[in-house]
Amino acid sequence: MATILKAGMNPTTADAVDQKVRATVEQILDDVKQRGEVAIRELSQQFDRWSPASFRLSPAEIEELVASLPAQVVEDIQFAQAQVRYFAQKQREALRDIEVETLPGIKLGHKNIPVGSVGCYVPGGRYAMVASAHMSVVTAKVAGVKRIIACTPPMNGKPPAATVAAMHLGGADEIYILGGIQAVAAMALGSQSITPVDMLVGPGNAYVAEAKRQLYGRVGIDLLAGPTEVLVIADHTVSAEMVATDLLGQAEHGPTSPATLITTSAALAEATVQEIARQLEILPTADIAGKAWADYGQIILVESREEAVREADKLACEHVEVLTEQPRYFLEQLTNYGALFLGPETNVAYGDKVIGTNHTLPTKQAARYTGGLWVGKFLKTVTYQECTPEASVLIGEVGSRLCEIEGFWGHKEQADLRVRTYKKSS
């Protein structure tokens, strides 16, 4: 039976926080709907102290920012994007249009059509989230999206050069220095200077995730990717140093980022607590990571790897690291996770930054019903049908009787008209 050695935040407290976020976001979205560009500019000034003549960067400004970066930075961005692009292209190749003849003269098919326009939100604030540009912009480009716009907040009163470079090199058609709820609202609702998009993608804080949730329906979204989560499944074969490092490495994202350890080793659990305390003494981001661990960190002691699977699937975490003997056992058994990292040789940071899988992933147990952002999210799988005259008579006679059963007389007449028309000519 699983034993909770350290519990995260009380669900009631978390719900109260969520309610406050919902109310704030609703108020801001209403303001943008009513006042458009004026509200967007006021919000940008209020939250980011940023009110330039134009939020959109000109080609010259983009080129200047890219040129300001060391060559190694540009090369590393291009390397990471090459990994993301290659994997996305292979995923795209797996999605094929089909056409089948189900009965003589009846053809059914589906096509995968790219979404027309996409708004990519790339978080900023304390960290320059350069890699998020790869995950959204590059993947949308591979899918064939015709118009890709990207928003990111300013950093220290100016555009973040590396993030802008990643957006530009990834293929963004329009780049705006605009952050938070106001950026998401501008892309979805439009303004005097921004044409609205069909779909919003990208991670963000709780406010950005809630804004996407409230805007869903007016636009499509990838998923509700809120504060990041990590689960480490570990046994006696791994060091407490590695477990602690990987837990804190994700906890540093923000003070509400859950980090959980499931382990079969009581000794490892105890050693990890001590190691986390040690590392927090020297970690430059300890102010954030320490609060996240204190408020949202969990340790669960289990009796077997089978029980570890059951507990992990209940949590349905965004990132799941497997630091155990025979890590592929968990690949075969786990069903609820955003992304899986098998063995001590890999880690969440690889997935977040460079290895090629997408890092925009489901949080808050959404992994029970969805995967993360991938090339398929940017495609609409739509169907079509076509009949010969003879086939229309065949299917129409059956369809007419089925419509009558349901009392859909207008539907029945659609079928009957075809039967009358094409039976004469056959």
N, C-alpha and C positions, 0 to 999 in steps of 0.2 A: 504493500500500500504506500502511495506517495506521501511524503512528509514535507510540509512547507517549512523550510528553515528561515526564510526571509520573505515577507509578503510585500507586494507593491502597494500602490495607493488604493485606498478604500473606494469601491465602485461608486458609492454615494457621493463622495467628494469629487470624483472624476466627472460624474454626471452634472454636478453643479457648475464645474468649470466649462463643460460643453454647452450648457444652457447660456452662460454669459457670452461665449463665443458666437453662438447662433444669433442672439439678439443684436450684438454689435455688427455682425456681417449683414444682417437684414436691413439695419438702419443705413449702412453705407451704400448698399446696392440700391436701395430706394432713392437715396440722394443722387447717385449717378444717373439713375433712370430719369429723374426729374430735371437735373441741371447739367448733365453731360460733361463737356470739357471743363466747365467752370468748377464743378465738384471734383473732378479728377485732379485738376491743378491744385486746388486747395488741400486735398488729401495728401498729395505728393509733398507739398510744402510742410504740412503738419507732421507727417510720419517720417519723411526722408530729408526734409529741408532742401527740397529740389524743385525748382520751377524754371527750367530753361526756356528759351524762346520756342524751341521745338523739342518734344520728347523723342522724336525720331532722329536717329543719327544719319547724317548725309554720307554718301560714298567717300567723300574726302575725309570726313571725321573717322570713319571706320578704318580707312587705310592708314591714317596717322596713328591710331591706337594700336593696330597690328604692328606697324613699323617700330613702335616704342618698346616692343617686347624683345628680350634676348632671343637669339636664333634657336637656342636649345628649348625654350618654352614653346615656340611655334612648332618645332620638330616633334616634341613630346605630345602636343595636342593632335598633330597630324597622325602620329603613331596610334594613339588611343582611338581616334576616329576611324582609322583603317580597320582596327579590330571590330569595332561596333558595326561598321558598314559591311564587312565581310560576313559576319554572323547574320545580320539582317537580310542580306542578299540571299543567303542560303535558306533562311526562313521563307522569304518571298517565293523562292523557287518551289517550295513545298506546297504552295497554295496555287492550285491550278483551276482554270475554268473547265467546266464539263458540259457535255451535251450527250444525251442518251435518247434512244428511241424506245419508249416504254411499251408501246403497242404499234402495230403497223400504221405509219402515217402520223404518229404523235411524237413530237420531239420536245423534251424538257431540258432545261439547262440552267446553269448559274454562271455569273461573271463576277469577278472581284474588281470593283471600281474604286479608285482612290477617292477619299474625301476631298472636296474642292479646296477648302482653306482650313488651316490649322493655326491656332495660337499656342506657342510654346512658352510656358512660364519657367524661368530659370531662377531659382532662389538666390538670395544674396544676404545682406546684413553683415553678420559677424564674419562669415566665410564667403569667399568667392567660389560659388558652386560651378566651376568650369565644366565638370563632367556631365552635369545635367543637360548642357547644351548638346553634347554628343548624343545622349540617349533619346532626346525628343527630335531635334532638328535633323540629324543624320538619318534616323529611322524613318521619319516622315518623307524625307527626300527619296530614300530607297523605295518606299511604297508608291511614289509617284504623285504626291500631293503637289498641286500646281502653285499654291500660294502659301508660304510659310512665314509667319511673323513671330518674333521673339521679343519677350520683355524680361528685363532684369533690373533690380534697383541699383541706384548709385552706391558707391562705397567711398566713404571719406570725402563726400562732396563732388565726386567725379565718376565718369563711367569706368567700370572695371575692365581694364584693357584685355586681360586674358579671357574673360568670359565673352566679351565682344568678339575677340578673335575666334573663339570656338564657335560662336553663332555664325559668323561670316564664313569660316572655312567649312562649316557643316552644311551651308547652303541656304541660310535664312534670306528671304527676299526683303524683309523690312526688320529693322532692329530699333527697339525703343528702350530708353533708360527710364523705366517706370516699374515700381515694385508693389507688392502686397495686394490687398483686395482691390485697390484702384486699378492695378494693371489687369487683373483677371476680369474686372467689370468692363474696362475699356475694350478688351479684346472680344468679349462676348456681346456686349451691348452696342459697341461702337461709339464714336464721338464725331465732332466736327473734323478731326484730323485722322481718325482711325476707322477704317471700314471693318465691320464686325466679321468674325470668322464663323465657320461651321462647327468647330470642335476645339476644345481646350485640353491641353495635356501638360504634364509636368508636376513634380512634387512641390511641397511647400509646407509652411507651418500650419497650425490648426485653423487659422483664419483663412488662409488660401484654400485649404481643403474644404472648409465649410462654404466658402464662396462658390467653389465648383459645384458642390452639392446643391446649393440653392439655384444655381443657374442651369442645372441639368434639365433638359427638356427644351429649353430655348436654344441651347447648343448641346452637342455631344461632349462627353468627357472620357478620358481614358479610364480612370478609377479614382477612388478617394484615397490618395496617397498623402497621409498626414505625417505626424512626427514619426521618425524612423524607429524600428524595433530590431532587436537581435536576440536570438536564442542560441545558446551554446549547449550542445549535448556532448558530455565528456565522461570518460571513465578513468581508470587508474593509469592509463598509458600516457597521459598528457600532463604537462607541468602546470602548476597554478599560475606561473608567470604568463604562459600563453593564454590561458582562460581569462585571466584578469585583463590582459592587454586587449583582447578581442571584445570583451564586454565594454570596457571604457572607451575603446576606439569608436564605438557607435554611440555610447551615452554622451559623448562630447558634442553630438549634433545639436542637442537642446535640452533644457531642463525637464522636459516632459517625455523624453525618449526612453521607453522601457528596455531593460537589459535583463535577461533571464538565463540562469544556469540550471540545467537538468543533469544530474549526475548519479551514477551508481556508487560513487565513492564518498563516504562521509569525510574521509581524510582530505580529499581534494576540495570538498565544499568548505571545510574549515580553513584550509591553506589559502583558498581563493579570497576569502574575506580578508585575511591578513595581507595578502598580496595587493588587493585593491587599495587598502589603506596605505600601504607603502607607496604605491604608484601615484596615488592622489597627492602625496607630498611633493612630487617632482613634475607631474604632468602640467604643461603650460595651460591646458584647458580644464584644469581641475575644478574651477569655479562652476562650470557648466556640468561636466561629467559627474562631479561629486554630488551635485543636487539631484541629477537624474537618477543616480544609483541609490541615493538615500530615499527618494520619494517613489521611484518606480522599479527599482531593482528587485529581483526575486531569485531565490535559490530553492530548488525542489529536489529532494533526495528520493530516488526510486530504487526498487529492489532488483530490477532486471532491465535489459534493453527493450524487451517487449513492453514493459510498463513505461519506459522512456518514450516509446513510439506513441502510446495512448495519450500521455500527458502533452507531448508536443503537438499532436493533432488537435487536442482541445484548444491549445493556445493559438494555433494557426498563425504563426509569426511571419513577419515579412522576410527576414533573413534567418536562415538556420544553418549554423556551422556544426559539423559532425567531427568531433575530435576523439575518436574511439578506434578500437580494433575493428576491422572489417567495416569501414564506413559505408560501403555500398549496400550493406544490409538495410540501412536507413533509406537509401535511394529506392530500394524495392518495396519497403513497407510504409513509409510516410506518404500521406495524401494531402495534407494541408500545410502549404508553405508558399512563400513568394519566390524565393530562390534558395537553392541548396548548395552548400560549400563542403565538399567531401574531403576529409583528411586534413592534417595539420599543415600540409604544403600550400594550401590556399586559404583565403580568408575573405571577409566581407569587403575590405578595402580594395582588393583586386576587382571585385564585381562592381563596386562603386565607381572606380576610376578608370580602369584600363583593359580588363581582360576581354571584354566584348559582349557579354550578356548585359541586358538592360537593367538599370538600377531603379527605375520607377516601378515600384512594387506595391502590392496590397498590404494595408495595415489594418489594425483593429479587427482582426479575425475575418477580413474580407477574403483571405486566401481560402476560406471554405468554399467559395463559389466563383472566384476569378483568379486568373494569373495576372502578371504584370504587363507593362507596356511592351509591345512588340510590333513588328511590321504589320501584322494582321489587324491591329487596332485601328489602323488608318485606312482600312479597306472595308467597303460595303459589299457583302456577298448578296447579290440580287438575282432573282430567278426570272425565267421567261418560258413561254410555251408557244408551240406552233402546231397546227393540224392541217392535214389534207382534207378535202371535202368528204371523202369516205370516212375518215377517222372522226370528223366533226359529227357525222350522223351517229356513229357508234357510241361516242362518249356523250353526245347530246341526249340520246334516248334514256340512258341510265341517269344522267344528270337531271333530266326533267322529272323523273320519278322521285329522286331523292329530294328535289326542291319541293315537290308536292307534299311529301311526308312532313316537312318542316313548315309548310304553309307560306313559303316564299314564292308568291305568284309572279312577281316581277322577274325573279331569278328564273323561274320555270319558263317564262315566255322567252327569255334570252336563249335558252336551250332549244325550245320548240321552234323558234324562228330559224335557227340553223338547220334543224332536222328537216323542216319543210323546204328550205331553200336548197339544201345540198342533196336531199333524197331525190328531188326531181331531176337533178343533173347527173346522178350516178346511174 
